[in-house]
Amino acid sequence: MTAPSKWRDLFASNQNPGVCPKLLHYSEISTIKTCTLLNDDLASHSDIWNLCIVGFVASKFPSCKALSNIISDTWHCEVKLTIHESGWLVYQFKNVDDKLVVLAEGPYSVYGRPLLLQLMSEYFNISTKNMTKVLVWVKFPNLPLKCWSIQGLSKISCVLGKPLQSDKLTATMERLSFARVLIELDLLDELPSSIPICLPNGTTLNQSVVYETLPRFYKHCRVLGHSTGAYTKFSTPVDLDKKGSSDTAAPPTSPP
């Protein structure tokens, strides 16, 4: 097969009616000018998006090669990467297990820039750059060992956000200094440095919380790691990582 001589030749057949799927005409919709979608209308694509995660690089957009290297050199699984013009990255996995492993083993960086990943919600709006929900590993130092059950860790984590899993050393109790869990946090919420836990014996434990690699978030403009140069003195950033944040810079920019 001869290589295309020009970039546009790669898409020469994109609108060819012989290879493109035919669409249907719904006359009643044409009349009422309102569209209502049912689950059955979307079923053919639902499995695809259940295997996807989305993310972006919280700084200047890196090269496509650098993004691909993360997949081959770090993730070691089959993933299809699609880059949206807004800067969002869509990673489509072959199976759910690979997707969960990648989410659990972060954080990741590309040339020192944080690669922020999150689960793709059911009707994820890819047109917006607002990303307030991030996956963060959270430590509970000196948590009483009796609280290390799945139910116990889940309930404690729910105070902060949506719990996903613990790490292996927490599950096997081979490291007892702290329990470590992966939680989907909403950075618009107030993230406490401690959680009051009411124990079965009637006492209350004031449990410390340590957030790992928590990005800097600016609630005024609702973006991660935004530069404050264009804002007034009232546009104060909220530095959420009091215990050692990785540096972030500007919000995602469109890929080249």
N, C-alpha and C positions, 0 to 999 in steps of 0.2 A: 504494500500500500504506500503510495506516494505521500510524503508529508506536505501539508498545506503550505503554500508560499506566503500567505498573509494571515494575520490573526483573525480577520473576519471570516476566512474560509473555514475555520473550525466550527462556525455556527451556520454554515451555508444551508444545512438541512433542517434548521431549528423550526422553521415555519412551513415545511413541506407537508401538504395535506395528505400525502401518501403514508407518512410515518407518524403523524400526530393523531391522538385520540379524538373521536367525534364527541361533541357535547349534545345535550338534550334541550329541547324547548318546552317550557312549562307555560302554557298559555294563560293559566289562571294567575300566575305571578305577574305576567305582563300587564294584566288588567288591574290588579289591586296595588301594584307598585310597592309591595312589602314582601320581604323574603323571610321565611321561617325554616330553619334547618333542624332536622331530626337526627337522632343518633345513627339511624340507618344510612342517612346521607353521607356520614363522615366515616363509616366503619372501615372502608377500604384503606384508609391511611392511619387509623388509630394505633395499630401495632408498631408502625414505623416510629412515631413520635414518643411512644413509651420507652423506646430504646435510646433516646437522645438526652444529652445534657447541653446546656448553653453556657457561654462565658465570654469574657473579654479580657484583654490585657490592659491593666490600669496604668497606661503610660503611652508613649508614642508607639504606633502600631508596628510590630515586628514583621520580618519577611515571612512569606508562606513557607519557605524552607525551614525556618526556625520553628514554626508551629508544627510542621510535619515531624521534625526531629524529636519533639516531645513524645509523639505517638510511638515512633520506632525505637527510640533510645531509652525511654522511661516507662511507658505504659505497656509495651510489648504485647499488644493485642490488635486485632483488626478493627480499625475505626475509619469511618468516612468523615472528612472535615469539609464543611461548606462555610464560606465566609460571606456574611451579609454585608451589603454596602454601608450599613450604619456602623459597622465595627463588631457586631455580634458574631460569635463563633458557634456553629452548631456541629456537635460531635454525635454521629450516629454509630452505635455499637452493634455488634452481631448478637449479643445476648445480654441479659440483665446483670448476670454475675460480673462480667467485665466492667460494666458501667458502675456498679456499686464499689468495686475494688478501686477504680480510678478515683472516685469521689472520696473514698475513705483514706487513701494514701497520700493525699495532698498535705500541705500546699505545694504548688508548683510555680516556677518562674521561667521566664524567657529572657535571656540576657539580663538577668537581675530584675526584670519587671514582673510583678505579681500576675499570674494567670488565675483569674477568679472564675470559679465554676459554680453552677447551681443546677438543680433539677429543673427540667422543662415542665412548667405547669400546663394544665390541660388546654388552656387557650392563651398561651404565651404571646404577648404583644411584642413582636420582634422589632417594631418600628421605634420603640422608645429606648433611650439609653439609661433610664432610671434603673438601678440595680440595688435595691435596698436589702434583699435577702441573700445571705452568703452562708456557706458551710464553714464552720469553725470548730476545731478541736478545743474542748473545754476540759479543764482539770478541776477535780474536787479534792484538794489536799486534805490528808488526815481524815477522810470520811470513814466513820465506823464500819468495820468489816461486815457487820450484819446488814448494812444498807446496800451491799454490792450485788443484790439480786437484780434480775432483769426488770422486775416490777419497780423495785426501789429506785434504781438508776433512771428508769423511764419517767417516773413521777417527778423526781428532782429536776431532771432535764426539761420537763414540760414547763417549768416555771420560766425558763429562758426562751424556749422556742420549740421547734419540732425535732425530737430526738431521732437519730437514724441508727446508730450502732455504738458499741464500745470498741476499744481496741483489744487486741488479742491478750495482752498482759493483764488487762482488767478482767477479761472473761475467765482467764486461768488463775487469776490472783497470784501471779508470780512476781508482781511488783506492787507492794502494799503502801507506798508513800502517798499515792494519789490514785483515784479512779479517773479514767479519761474516756470521754464520749464525744461523738461527732454530732453536732446540732445545727440545724438550719436556723439562723438568727435573722431577725428583721432589725436592721440598723436604725429604723425609725423609733423602735422601742427603747426605753431606758434599760440599759444592761447593768444589773446590780453587781457589786463586788462581793456580795454575800447573800445567802438565801436562808430564811428561817425555816427549819424543818421540825415539825411536831412529831416526836417519837412515841411509840406505843406505851412507854412507861410514864407519859405525861410531861416529860421534860422537853424543852425546845433547844435545838442545836442551831447555832448561827454558823452555817457552813460557808467557808470561803470559796470563791469562784475565780479561776484564772483562765483568761481567754488567750489562746495561742494565735499568733499571726493575724490579729484583728486589724483590718484596714482602717485608715483615717476616713471619716465620713462627714460631709458638710450638709447638715439638715436644711440650711437655707436654700441651697440649689439642688439638693437631693441627688448628688452624685458622689462617687467615691474618689478620694484623693484629688479633689478639685483645687486648682490654684486660687489663692485668695486675692490675687493682684487686681482683679476687676471688681472687687466688692468693697463696700464701705466698712467702717470699723464695727458696725452692728452685725456684719455677716461673719460672726465668729465661728471658726471650725470647731467641731467636737472631736477631740482626740480621744477615741474610745480605748486605744491600747495603752493603758497606763503601765503595762508590764512588758514593754519591749515590742513595739510595732515594727513590722517591715515597712520600708519606705515606699510610698506611692506618690505618683505625680499627677498627671492630667487624666480626665475621663477618656474613654475609648474614642479613637478617631477612625474615620473611614479608611479601609485598607487601600493600598495603592492599586 
